[in-house]
Amino acid sequence: MGIHYDYKSTKSAKLMEKQAKRERKLAEKKAKRLAKEGPKIKDDKAKSLDVSKPITLDFITNPNKE
């Protein structure tokens, strides 16, 4: 009879532990997936050309571009 008596009194604690374990696993999976994919933020402004400046041969062949 000890097992049945103990079940109801520990049920909520066990459910909270299961929920915490489930959330921890999901967080680990998300962190692993984000680490695998890499950063999503890309700077498009650095790659685009300024329309107001003319394109010169020096601009195209300069190895020390900013």
N, C-alpha and C positions, 0 to 999 in steps of 0.2 A: 504494500500500500504506500510505501514511501516514495516510489517513483511517480505515481499518479498525483500525490499531494504536492510534490515538488514541481510538477510540470506547469501548472497555472501560475505559480509564483515566479518562475524564471522565464516564462514565455516572452514577456515584453523585452527583457534584457537580451535574450537570444535573437529576437527580431531586430533589435537595434544594432547588435554586433554584425548580423548578416548584411544589413543595409550599409553599414560603414565599410565592410569588406567589399561590397559590390561597388560602392562609390570610389574606393581607393583603387580597385582594379580598372575602373573606367578612366580615372585620372591618369593612371600609369599608361594605359593604351593610348590616350590622347597625347600625352607628352612624347611617347615613343613615335607616334605618327607624325607629330609636328617636327620632331628632330630629324626624321627621315626625309620629310618633304623640304625642309629648309625654310628660311624666312619667306613670307608671302609679300612683304612690302618691297616694291620695286620703284626706283627713282626714274621715272620717264623723262623728267625735265633735264636731267644730266645728259641723256642720249639724244635729245632733239636739238636741232640746229636753230640758231637765231635767224629769223627771216630778214631782219633789217640789215644784217652784215653780209657783204658779198663773199662768195666762196673763192678763195685764191689757191694757187698751187702750193704756197707755203702752208696754208691751213690744212690741206689734204695730206701733204707729205711730212708734216712736223711730227716726230715721234714723241715729243714731250707735250702732248695735248693735255688740257685741263679737263 
